[in-house]
Amino acid sequence: MTGTNGNPTDTTGTTDYIGNTDTTDHTGVIVVGSGPTGLLLAGDLATAGIPVTVLEKRPQKISNLSRAFALHARSLEQLDARGLADELEATGRTLDRLRLFGRLSIDLTDLPSRFNHVLVLPQYEVEKALARRAVEAGAGFRYDTEMTGLVQDADGVTVGTRGPDGRTESLRAAYVVGADGMRSAVRGAIGLPFPGKSVIRSVVLADVKLAEQPDELLTVSAVGDAFAFLAPFGDGYHRVIGWHRGRDVPDTEPLDLAEVKEITRLALGRDYGMHDARWMSRFHSDERQAPAYRVGRVFLAGDAAHVHTPAGGQGMNTGLQDAANLSWKLVSVLAGHADPALLDTYQSERHPVGKAVLRSSGGLVRLAMAKRPWTRAARAALTGLVSNVGPARRKATAQVTGIGYRYPAPRGSHPLTGTRVPDVRLADGTRLYEALRDGHFVLITPAHEPPAQEPPAHEPLVQESLVHEPPAQAPSAPGLPPHPDRLTTAHWASARRTTLLVRPDGYAAWASDATPAPGALRSALTAHLGPAPARQLL
């Protein structure tokens, strides 16, 4: 079977998991697509008590023909905030250096994150963990169910479906999220174009056993006209991705193991004794992005919103971070705590990130495939810059791993507003990302009595330098409005004097270096969490 953009259509060799069946109403959300993006989103909504139904046109199985193999630091932080990172770390294998092509690699050991590495594991392991969480939280799943159309009005969205027996049905929800991949039915239904182009064609995929094990966990190189990548599944098989400039054929062209081995030998110097291929396919890699991630009450996330080359392993990661950004906003609006205008910030925050990922991943592929003397010279220059110049290396690392992106902030905001907040230690001995597991905002204030000696941090954090520490008394925060269902309060374990409000997705919503007046803090909390008594669903 063949697929496009690294999304093979073959479903042989699968792992079952059981989901609930549920209906939707005007207070809930329909998520179309049960890949990592849709599953994280559904789990967040269900955990917060929002009715959610996932529509999936595939059978009730997760394919083990994985499309992604790497979880970067920012995605691991988001999974940590959902209590899933440690179990995935135990399942996968870590890599402290990310090799991009040739001699260009990025050392991750000094990354300012608890996860100063790449976690190598197949996408289906991520899907299994996210699916279990969503099911346990009460998300409803409808498999073998295709979305046939949608109509939205001022009050909600009506979605047409066709089930496994051919029976048609209409479902109603407040919002719909299309997480249904490159060929998104949701994107088509709302009339959005998907501009872009194919970057490389006739990329070969194969799942094979190897007689010789590679020296590295992830093996990648580009030599002359050939490129190859090897990654382990953990079950005795390796995924091979290869490309040869002179072999430009349609995706439907038959593929045999001899061609895969030849491309691998050209790029990596040997084929590692490949044998027993259980699956082979061709695909083409596109660069595309929807001009809008929101049309009325319908949103796009993950590959439905943006697709790009697999260079740097940023595809699944970008989708997971889309979901983390959108989920808490939907919860806030549906629970009546926020104005629906909050949902517009999904576009303003995530569309620029998607555009940056397209630019960086596409640039990596073009440099890896460099043929002309000037492009090879550019590749050599970039390799030297990233390898030898600290600021360039840190910028490249922050971009590939996702920890370097910040969101737009209102004029006059504190410098921290919109930045990712590192996983700082709190006074009660826990970490920030443990405190985020309830899906609440977290307000961190100075300890009333600064510790005589600051405890060691989990890891060096570059954003520490962004937190100013002018002499100030710890705020007692009198008169705070009660938000027990939306706000977790904590103190710094260090001597920091900043008051910081952290969004449920781990980004700074508001901060103050000086002791905020009670009225100012109350206003900030009301602006971000809504008035305390607002509990009525839309």
C-alpha positions in Angstrom: 0.0 0.0 0.0 1.2 3.6 -0.6 0.9 6.7 1.4 1.8 10.4 1.3 3.9 12.6 3.5 5.0 9.7 5.6 1.5 8.6 6.4 1.3 5.0 5.0 -2.1 3.6 4.5 -1.1 0.0 5.3 -2.7 -1.3 8.6 -1.1 -4.7 8.9 0.3 -5.6 12.3 -1.9 -3.7 14.8 -2.5 -3.4 18.5 -6.1 -3.2 19.8 -7.3 -0.8 22.4 -10.8 -0.3 23.7 -12.6 3.1 23.6 -16.0 4.2 24.9 -18.9 5.2 22.6 -20.6 8.4 23.4 -22.8 11.1 21.8 -22.2 14.8 21.7 -24.4 17.8 22.4 -24.2 21.6 22.1 -21.8 21.9 25.0 -19.2 19.5 23.7 -16.5 19.1 21.1 -16.1 16.7 18.2 -12.5 15.7 17.4 -12.0 14.2 14.0 -8.9 12.0 13.9 -7.3 9.8 16.6 -3.6 10.4 16.0 -1.4 11.9 18.7 -2.9 15.4 18.2 -6.5 14.4 18.4 -5.9 12.0 21.3 -4.1 14.6 23.5 -6.8 17.1 22.8 -9.6 14.6 23.6 -7.9 13.6 26.8 -7.6 17.2 28.0 -11.2 18.0 27.2 -12.5 14.8 28.9 -10.3 15.3 31.9 -11.8 18.8 32.4 -15.3 17.4 32.1 -16.1 18.6 28.6 -18.1 16.1 26.6 -16.0 15.0 23.7 -16.4 12.5 20.9 -13.6 11.3 18.6 -14.5 10.3 15.1 -12.0 7.9 13.4 -12.5 6.4 10.0 -10.0 3.6 10.7 -10.9 0.4 12.6 -10.5 0.3 16.3 -6.8 -0.4 16.2 -3.5 1.5 16.3 -1.2 0.7 13.4 2.3 -0.3 14.4 3.6 1.0 11.1 4.7 4.2 12.8 5.3 7.5 11.1 7.3 9.3 13.8 10.0 8.2 16.1 11.1 11.1 18.1 9.7 13.1 21.0 11.5 16.4 21.7 11.9 18.2 25.0 8.9 20.5 24.7 6.5 17.6 23.8 7.9 15.6 26.7 7.2 18.5 29.0 3.6 18.7 27.8 3.3 14.9 28.3 4.9 15.3 31.8 2.1 17.8 32.6 -0.3 15.0 31.9 1.5 12.3 33.9 2.6 10.4 30.8 6.3 11.3 30.2 7.9 9.0 32.7 6.2 5.8 31.4 7.1 6.7 27.8 10.7 7.4 28.9 10.7 3.9 30.3 9.4 2.5 27.0 11.7 4.3 24.7 15.4 5.0 24.5 17.1 8.4 24.9 19.5 10.1 22.6 21.6 13.1 23.8 22.8 14.2 20.4 20.5 14.8 17.4 22.3 14.2 14.1 20.7 16.1 11.2 23.0 15.4 8.3 26.6 14.9 7.6 28.7 16.3 10.4 25.9 18.6 11.6 24.6 17.4 14.9 23.2 19.1 18.0 24.3 18.2 21.5 21.3 18.2 23.8 23.0 17.5 27.1 22.9 21.2 28.2 19.3 21.7 27.1 17.5 23.7 29.8 14.9 21.1 30.4 14.3 18.0 32.5 14.3 16.2 29.2 17.7 17.1 27.8 17.5 14.5 25.1 15.4 13.1 22.3 13.2 10.2 23.3 13.2 7.6 20.5 10.1 5.4 20.4 7.5 4.7 17.7 4.5 7.0 17.4 2.1 4.1 18.2 3.5 4.0 21.7 2.6 7.6 22.2 -0.9 6.9 20.7 -1.5 4.0 23.1 -0.6 6.1 26.2 -2.8 9.1 25.0 -5.7 6.8 24.0 -5.7 5.1 27.4 -5.8 8.5 29.2 -8.6 9.8 27.0 -10.7 6.6 27.5 -10.2 6.7 31.2 -11.3 10.3 31.4 -14.5 9.5 29.6 -13.9 10.5 26.0 -16.2 8.8 23.5 -14.8 7.1 20.4 -16.6 6.1 17.2 -14.4 4.0 14.9 -15.0 3.0 11.3 -16.9 6.3 11.2 -16.2 8.8 8.5 -17.1 12.5 8.6 -19.2 13.3 5.5 -19.7 17.0 6.0 -20.4 19.7 8.5 -22.5 22.8 8.8 -21.9 25.5 11.4 -24.1 28.3 12.7 -24.0 30.8 15.5 -24.7 28.2 18.2 -22.7 25.1 17.1 -21.7 22.7 14.4 -23.7 19.8 12.9 -21.5 17.0 11.6 -22.6 14.3 9.2 -21.2 10.9 9.7 -21.3 7.4 8.0 -20.7 4.5 10.3 -19.3 1.0 9.7 -22.7 -0.4 8.5 -23.2 2.5 6.1 -25.8 4.2 8.4 -25.7 8.0 8.3 -26.1 10.2 11.4 -25.9 13.8 12.4 -24.0 14.9 15.5 -24.1 18.3 17.2 -21.4 20.0 19.2 -20.3 23.5 20.2 -16.9 23.1 18.4 -15.2 20.8 16.0 -11.4 20.2 15.7 -10.0 18.6 12.6 -7.0 16.5 13.5 -7.5 14.2 10.6 -4.2 14.6 8.8 -2.9 15.9 5.5 -6.0 15.0 3.5 -8.3 16.5 6.2 -12.0 16.1 5.5 -12.6 18.9 8.0 -10.3 21.3 6.2 -12.1 20.5 2.9 -15.5 21.0 4.5 -14.8 24.5 5.6 -13.3 25.4 2.3 -9.7 26.2 3.3 -7.0 25.7 0.8 -3.7 23.9 1.6 -1.1 25.8 -0.4 2.4 24.4 -0.8 4.3 21.9 -2.8 6.0 18.5 -2.8 9.6 18.9 -1.6 10.9 15.5 -2.4 9.3 12.7 -4.3 9.7 8.9 -4.4 10.9 8.5 -0.8 11.1 4.8 0.1 9.9 3.4 3.3 10.5 -0.1 4.6 10.3 -2.0 7.9 13.1 -4.6 8.0 15.3 -6.7 10.2 19.0 -6.1 10.3 21.8 -8.7 10.4 24.1 -6.0 11.8 23.1 -3.4 14.4 24.0 0.2 13.6 26.4 2.0 15.9 23.9 4.7 16.7 20.4 4.7 17.9 19.3 6.9 15.0 21.4 6.6 11.9 21.1 9.3 9.2 23.3 10.6 6.5 23.3 12.2 3.0 26.0 11.4 0.6 26.0 12.6 -3.0 22.6 11.9 -4.4 21.4 9.6 -1.7 19.8 10.0 1.8 18.9 7.4 4.3 17.6 7.2 7.9 17.3 4.2 10.2 15.3 4.0 13.4 14.4 1.0 15.7 10.9 0.0 16.5 12.0 -1.9 19.6 10.5 -5.2 18.3 13.4 -6.4 16.2 12.5 -4.3 13.2 13.9 -1.0 11.9 12.2 1.7 9.9 14.2 2.7 6.8 13.6 6.0 5.0 15.6 6.5 1.9 15.8 8.8 -1.2 17.8 8.9 -4.4 17.9 11.9 -6.6 18.0 9.8 -9.8 15.0 7.6 -8.9 12.0 10.0 -9.4 9.0 7.7 -9.9 5.3 7.8 -8.9 4.3 6.7 -5.4 2.5 3.8 -7.1 5.6 2.4 -8.6 6.4 -1.1 -7.2 9.2 -1.2 -4.6 11.5 -4.1 -3.7 14.1 -4.7 -1.0 16.9 -4.5 -3.5 16.2 -0.8 -4.2 16.0 0.0 -0.5 19.3 -1.7 0.2 21.0 0.1 -2.7 19.9 3.5 -1.5 21.0 2.7 2.0 24.4 1.5 0.8 24.9 4.7 -1.2 23.9 7.0 1.8 25.3 5.0 4.8 28.0 3.0 3.2 26.3 -0.4 3.9 22.9 -1.9 4.2 23.4 -3.7 7.5 22.2 -7.0 6.1 18.6 -6.0 5.6 16.1 -8.9 5.4 12.6 -10.0 6.1 10.8 -6.8 5.1 7.3 -6.8 6.6 6.2 -3.7 4.7 7.4 -1.4 2.0 6.0 1.8 0.4 6.8 5.0 -1.4 5.6 8.5 -0.4 6.3 12.1 -1.2 7.0 14.8 1.3 5.1 18.0 1.2 5.4 21.5 2.7 1.9 23.0 3.2 0.1 25.2 5.7 -3.5 26.2 5.9 -3.9 30.0 5.9 -6.1 29.9 9.0 -6.3 27.4 11.8 -9.8 28.6 12.8 -13.0 29.2 10.7 -15.9 30.1 13.0 -16.4 27.1 15.4 -14.1 24.8 13.5 -10.3 24.4 14.2 -7.4 22.6 12.5 -4.5 21.0 14.4 -1.5 18.9 13.5 -1.1 17.6 10.0 -4.6 19.0 9.0 -3.1 22.5 9.6 0.5 22.0 8.5 2.7 19.3 6.9 6.4 19.5 6.3 9.4 17.3 5.7 10.4 14.8 8.4 13.8 16.5 8.9 14.4 17.2 12.6 11.5 14.9 13.6 9.2 17.9 14.3 5.9 16.7 12.8 4.3 14.8 15.7 5.8 17.2 18.2 4.3 20.3 16.5 0.9 18.6 16.5 1.0 17.7 20.1 1.9 21.3 21.0 -1.0 22.6 18.9 -3.3 20.4 20.9 -1.9 21.6 24.2 -2.4 25.2 23.2 -6.0 24.7 22.0 -7.4 22.4 24.7 -7.3 24.6 27.7 -8.8 27.5 25.7 -11.7 25.4 24.6 -12.2 24.3 28.2 -12.1 27.9 29.5 -14.7 29.1 26.9 -17.0 26.1 27.3 -16.9 26.3 31.1 -18.0 30.0 30.8 -14.7 31.3 32.3 -13.4 33.1 29.2 -14.8 35.1 26.3 -14.9 33.1 23.0 -12.4 35.7 21.7 -9.7 33.7 23.6 -10.0 31.1 20.9 -8.6 33.6 18.3 -5.3 33.4 20.1 -4.9 29.8 18.9 -4.3 31.2 15.4 -2.0 34.1 16.5 0.1 31.8 18.7 0.3 28.5 16.7 0.3 29.6 13.0 3.6 31.4 13.3 5.1 28.3 15.0 3.9 26.1 12.1 5.3 28.5 9.6 8.7 28.4 11.4 8.7 24.6 11.5 8.0 24.5 7.7 10.9 26.9 7.1 13.4 25.1 9.4 12.6 21.5 8.4 12.5 22.4 4.7 15.8 24.2 5.0 17.4 21.1 6.6 16.2 18.9 3.8 17.4 21.2 1.1 20.8 21.4 2.7 21.0 17.7 3.2 20.2 17.2 -0.5 22.5 20.0 -1.6 24.0 19.4 -5.1 25.2 22.7 -6.4 28.5 24.1 -5.1 26.9 27.1 -3.5 24.3 25.1 -1.6 27.0 22.7 -0.4 29.1 25.7 0.7 26.0 27.0 2.7 25.7 23.5 4.3 29.3 23.6 5.4 28.9 27.1 6.7 25.9 26.2 8.7 27.6 23.1 10.1 30.5 25.2 11.3 28.2 27.9 12.8 26.0 25.5 14.7 29.0 23.4 15.9 31.3 26.2 17.0 29.2 29.3 17.9 27.3 29.1 21.1 24.4 31.5 20.4 23.7 29.8 17.0 23.9 26.4 18.6 21.5 27.3 21.4 19.0 28.9 18.9 19.0 25.9 16.6 18.6 23.6 19.6 15.7 25.6 21.0 13.9 25.7 17.7 14.2 22.0 16.9 13.3 20.9 20.4 10.4 23.4 20.7 11.5 25.0 23.9 12.6 28.2 22.2 9.2 29.4 20.9 7.3 32.2 22.7 3.9 33.6 22.0 2.9 37.2 21.3 2.3 39.3 24.4 0.3 42.5 24.8 2.2 45.7 24.6 3.7 46.7 28.0 3.6 43.2 29.4 6.2 41.7 31.6 9.1 40.3 29.6 8.2 36.8 30.8 4.7 36.9 29.3 4.3 34.4 26.5 7.5 32.5 27.3 7.7 28.9 28.1 8.2 28.5 31.9 10.8 25.9 32.8 10.0 23.0 35.1 11.0 24.9 38.3 11.1 23.3 41.7 8.3 24.5 44.1 8.5 25.0 47.9 6.6 21.8 48.7 9.2 19.7 46.9 7.1 19.1 43.7 7.8 20.5 40.3 5.8 23.0 38.2 4.8 20.4 35.6 3.5 18.1 38.3 1.4 21.1 39.6 0.0 21.5 36.0 -1.4 18.0 35.9 -4.8 19.2 37.2 -5.2 21.3 34.0 -5.3 24.5 36.1 -3.4 27.8 36.0 -0.6 27.8 38.5 0.2 31.0 40.5 3.7 31.0 41.9 4.5 33.5 44.6 7.6 34.1 46.7 8.0 32.2 49.9 7.1 34.2 53.0 10.5 33.4 54.5 13.2 33.1 51.8 15.3 30.0 52.3 18.8 30.5 53.7 20.2 28.5 50.8 18.6 27.9 47.4 18.0 24.2 46.7 19.7 22.9 43.6 17.5 23.0 40.5 16.6 19.9 38.5 18.8 21.2 35.6 20.3 24.5 34.4 17.5 26.7 33.1 18.4 29.5 30.7 15.2 31.3 31.5 16.3 31.8 35.1 18.1 34.9 33.9 14.8 36.4 32.7 13.3 36.4 36.2 14.3 39.7 37.8 14.9 39.6 41.5 14.6 43.2 42.9 14.4 43.5 46.6 10.8 43.1 47.6 8.6 41.6 50.3 6.8 38.4 49.5 3.2 39.2 48.6 0.6 37.9 50.9 -1.9 38.0 48.1 -4.8 39.0 50.3 -8.3 39.1 48.9 -7.7 36.8 46.0 -11.0 35.6 44.3 -11.6 32.0 45.0 -10.8 29.8 41.9 -10.4 26.4 43.4 -11.4 24.7 40.2 -9.1 26.7 38.0 -6.1 27.8 40.1 -3.3 26.0 41.9 -1.2 28.2 44.2 2.5 27.5 45.0 5.6 29.1 46.3 9.1 29.2 44.7 11.5 26.9 46.3 14.2 29.5 45.6 14.5 33.1 46.8 12.8 34.5 43.7 10.6 37.5 44.4 8.6 37.3 41.1 4.9 36.6 41.2 4.1 34.5 38.1 0.9 33.1 36.7 1.4 30.1 34.5 -1.1 29.0 31.9 -2.3 25.3 31.8 0.0 24.8 28.8 3.1 25.9 30.7 3.5 29.4 29.3 3.6 32.6 31.3 0.3 34.4 31.3 1.2 37.3 33.6 4.1 38.3 35.9 5.2 41.0 38.3 8.6 41.6 39.8 7.4 43.9 42.6 4.9 42.9 45.2 1.6 43.3 43.3 -1.2 45.3 44.9 -4.1 43.1 45.8 -6.3 44.8 43.3 -3.7 44.3 40.5 -3.3 40.6 41.3 -7.1 40.2 41.5 -7.5 41.9 38.2 -4.9 39.7 36.5 -6.5 36.5 37.9 -10.0 37.6 36.8 -8.7 38.5 33.3 -7.2 35.1 32.8 -9.4 32.8 34.9 -12.7 34.7 34.6 -14.9 35.8 37.5 -15.0 33.3 40.3 -18.7 32.3 40.2 -18.8 31.7 36.4 -19.6 28.0 36.1 -22.4 27.8 33.5 -21.7 25.9 30.3 -22.3 27.6 27.0 
